[in-house]
Amino acid sequence: MIKNFKYLDKTLFFVSLLLFVFGLIMVFSASNVTAYMSHAVSPYNYFIKQGIFLIVGFVLFLFMLNFTTYAYGKISRVLLLICIGALVALLIYGSSINEAVSWFDVGPFSIQPSEFVKVVTIVFLAEYYEVNRGKLHGWLRSLFPIGICMIVAALIFIQPDLGTTVIYAMIVAVIFFAVPISKEIKFKVMFITVALIALAAIAVIGMGNKILQDRQLSRFMVTDPCSRILDDGNQVCNCYIAINNGGLTGVGLGNSTQKYLYLPEPYTDFIFAIIVEELGIVTGIALILAYILILYRILVIGRRSKDNRGAIMCYGIAFYIFIHIAVNLLGIMGLIPLTGVPLPFMSYGGSYTICLIASLTIVQKVCIENHAKE
């Protein structure tokens, strides 16, 4: 255990730790009003729950460090089957939140299988393409795991959760184009994928109300959200107001006005707007720089990996974190549709917090193994 800590990437570890602590503080600041006024619970409710998630995540971190990335790869097959089973079970036993049946209620907590399946898929694909390296010439062997991922994406889509489906598909696509498959297969798959996306876009335009729910279609109306402030543009417009209120240095920790029920659940999807309102654009920029540093360290660790398994895990996890940051920030700025994607380290949520800690632990284990092989 001491040896494991010795070879951790210290920059990644301490920056991640700092962001988790900062995120916990901001969850309390952003959630206390909503907790008391909307949900009739203690102002400390979400702060305490998030603290529990972080403690569970830290225990998971210590546990996972005892295993190798090879072991991660082997167990990923079983975990992927469990995730697929959970996604199927959601259709029967799941709880509906925001019109999507994406959660299992377990006492006072909720579990979202679609979050876990993202990280499990990254490890599964890394393992598969490492084990089959040098054998990836035929279509069946090359695309077999992608077919499994398509089944997973379909199960997420019918919840319905379009945002998570798109993110999951993008993660799989990035890994697919990073693995050592023949260029001919990659080119043909890319051509087919582009054609399917074009057909899907045409279908949405022509029959959008039959394919997507009204709430999903409304999210594509991202032009001038403040012109729809009394309808479905109020969330993004209130984000603009929060960011404008914050200015350069903010109105002070705990002094946000937009968290007073103007933004729905400001401690989840919209927490960046509350951070900027209370602590200013300077803090927002510092947070983005911290994200860049974390992504850089993950990519460096992946580049130094001695095998494809470790490299693919790191590259997949780097994109996993990046796409959540990008989709969340672009969404609250009105540049893309809002999708309900959490902001890494900042947003409240047990499933995503634990998955994020697990993914960072995987990267740290790759770093440890890099040192061991030197």
N, C-alpha and C positions, 0 to 999 in steps of 0.2 A: 504493500500500500504506500509506504514512504517513497519507494522507488518510482511508483506511478506519479506521485505528486512532484517529484524532482524533475520529471521530464514533461510535465504539462507546459503548454504554451502560456506563459505567465501573462502576456499582454492580453490574449483572448480571455483568459480566466478572470483577470481583475476588471477588465472593461465590462465583461458580461455581468459580473457580480455587482458592479456599480450601477449598471443599467437596471438590473432586477430590483435593487434597493430603491432607486429613483422611481421606477415604475410603481412599486408598492406605495410610496408616498403619494404619487399622483393619482393612483386608484382611490385612495382615501379622500383626497381633496376633491376629485371629480364625482365621487359616488355618494358622499354623506347626505347631500340634499335630496337626491333622488331616492335613496334608501329610506329616508324618514318620511318624505312627503308622498311618494308614489307607491312604495311597497310596504309602508308601515312597519319597518324593521329598524333595528338600531343603526345609527349613522356609521357605526364601525363594522356593519355586517360584511360588506364586500372586502374591506380591508383585512378582516380576520380570515375570511375564506381564501383570499389571495395569499395571505401569509401561510396558511395551511398548504396550499398548492406548492408554494416555494419550498417548504420543508419536505414535503413528499418528493418533490423534484430533486432536492439535495440528497435525500436518502437513495433515490434511484441513481443519481450520479455516482455515489460511492459504491453502490452495488454493481453497476455496469462496468466500472473500471477494472473489476476482477476478471473480466472476460475479454477474449481477443476479438478482433474484427472478423476473424474466421468463424468464431462462434456466433457473432451477430448475424453473419450471412446464413448459417445453418438454421438458426431459430427463426429467421425472417420468413421462411416458407410456412412454418406453422402459424406464425402471427398473421401472415397475409390471409390464410384460410380462415382464421378466427375473425379477422376484420370483414372479410366477405360475408361470413355467416352473420355477423352483427349488422351489416348493412341490409341483408335480407330480412333479419328479424325486426329491423326498424319499421318495415312496411306493415308489420302486424302489431308490434308492441311499443313503437316509438311515440315520443311526445312532440306535439306541434308547437314550435316557437316561430313567430313571424311567418306563419303559414307554411313552414317547411318542417317535415317530420324528420329531424336530424339528430334527435337526442333521446337518450335513455335517462329517466329520472331514477337516481339512487339516493334515497333519503333527501337531504337538503342540497345535494349536488346533482349535476347533470353531466353525462358523458356523451361526447360527439365522436362516433367512430370514424367519420370522414377526416378528422384531423389526424388520428393515429395512422390511418392507412397511407397518408402522404409519406411519412417518415419510413414506415415499414416497406413501402414500395421502393423507395430510394435504395435501401439496404438490399432488398430482394433483387433488384435489377443489377446492382453492383456485384452481388454474389453470382448471379446467373451468367453474366457476361465475362466474369473472371474465370469461372469454372469451364466455360465453353470457349475460351479464347483459343483461336487457331482453328475452330470448327465452324465458324460463322460464315459459311459460304452459301448454304441453301436458305430458301425463304422460310421454311418451317422452323428450323432451329433459330434463325435470326429473329423471327417475329413472334414466336410462341409466347414469351412473357408480355409482349405488347398486346396480344389478344386477351390475356388475363386482365391487363390494365384497362382495356376497353370495357370489359364486363364491369369492373369496379366503377369506371366513369359513368356507365349507364345507370348503375344502382344509385350513385350520388345524384345524377340528373333527375331521376324520377321521384326524389324526395319531396319537392323539387328544390335543388340548390344549384342554380346555374353558375354562380360565382365560384364555388368550390370545385365544380366540375371543370371549369375553364382552367383554374389554377392547377388542378391535378393533371389535366391533359398537357399543360405547358411543362410541368416538371418532368413528366414521362418523355415528352418530345425532346427536351434539352438533353436528358440522359441518353436517349436513343441516338442522337446525332453526335454524342461524345464517345460512344463505345466503338470498339474496333470491328465494325461491320463493313462489308464491301461497299464502295462508293456507289456502285450500280443499284444496290438494294436501297440505299439511303435516298438516292435521287428519285427512284420510282415511287418510294413511299412519300417523299416530299411532294411530288407531283400529284399523287392521289389525294393527299391530305389537303393541299391547296384547293383542289377541285371540290372536295367534300365541304370545305369551309365556305366556298363560293355558293354551292347549292344550299347549304344551311342558311346562309345570309339571305338568299333569294326566298327561301321558304319562310323565314321570319318576317321578311318584308311583306310577302304575299298573304301569309296565313298566321301572322304573329299571335293573334288573339286565340287561335286554336292550339298553338304549340306551347306558348308561354302564358303565365298568369298575368293579370293586369299589373300587379305590383312589379313584376319583372320587366314588362314592357315599359312602364313608367320610368325605370332607371336609365333607359337609353335616351331619355329626353334631358340631355346634360347641357343644352344651350341656354344660357341666361337663366339659371335656376331662380334668381330673385324675382323674375317676372311671374313665377308660379308660387310665390311665397305662401299663399293661402291654400295651395294644393299640395303637390308632391315635391316642390322645390325648396320647402322651408328648411330642411335639414342642412343642405349645402349652403343656403343663404345664411343661416345662423352660424355656420362655421366661418363664413367670411366675416360676419360681425364680430365673432370671438377673436379672430386673428387681427382684425383691425383695432379692436379694443386694446389688445396686448401691446401693440406698437413695438418699440425697440426693447424695452426692459420689463414689460408686463405690469399688471395692476397689483401684483403681490400674490403670494401663495395662499390659496383658499378664498380669494376675492373675486373669482369668476362670476359673472352675471348670467352667462349663457347656460350654466349648469342648473339654473333654477327652472328646470322643466322646458326650456326652449329647445334644447337638444335632447332627443330620446336616448337614454342610457349613455350619458357622456363618458362613462368610465370604460367603454368598450371601443366601438368603431370610431368615435369622435374624440378620443382622448388627446390627440395631437393638438386639436383646436383649443382645448382647455389648457394644455401645457403652454402654448404660445400666448393665450390670453393672460394667464397668471404670471408667467415668467419671461415672456417676451420673445421676439424673433431671434434674439441672440441665443437663447437656450434652445430654440427650435433648430437653429443652424448647428449648434454644438451637438445636438442629438443626432442629426444627420451625419455629421463628421464621425461620430462614434460608430454609427452603423457602417460607414465606409471602412473604418479601421477593422471592425470585426470581419467584414466580408473579405478584406485583403488578407488578414491572417488565415482565414479558412482556405482561401485559394493558395496561399503559400504552402500551407501544410499539405494540401492535395497535390501540388506540383512536386513536393519532396517525397511523396509516397513511393515505396519500392514496388508496389504492384497496382494493377488496375482497380482492384477492389477498393483499396483505400482512396485512390484518386477519384474514382467515380462517386464514392460516398461523400467526399468533401465537396466536389463540384455540384452534386445534386443538392446537398444541404445549403451550400452558398446560394444557389438559385432559389431554393425553398424559402430562405429568409428574405432574399432580395425581392422576390415577387410579392410577398406579403407587405413589405415596406412600400413598394411601388404602387400596388393596387390600393392600399389604404390611403396613402397621401394624395395620389392622383384623384381618388374618389371624393375625398373631402374638399378638394380644390375644384371640383366640378369638371375635371378634364376627361374623366371616364365615368361610367355608371357606378353608383354605390353598390357594393356587393356584400357588405357585412363582414369584411375581412379584418381580423385583429391586427394591431400594430405590435410587432415583436418587442418584448420586454416591458411594454407599457400597458397594453390592454388587459382588463380583467378577463379571466377565463381559465378554468382548470385544465381542460383538454389541451388547449394550445400551449399553455405554460409548461406542462409536463412534457409535451412533445418537443418543444423548443429546447428544454434542458436535455432531453434524451439525445436530440440531434447534435447539440454542442458536445455532449459526452462522447459521442461517436467520433467527432472530429478530434477531440483530445486524445482518444485512444489511438487514432491513426498517428498523431504526433508522437505519442509514447513509443509506438512500434517503429516509427522512423528512426528514433534515437537508438532503439535496441538493435536495429539492423546496420547501424553505422560501424 
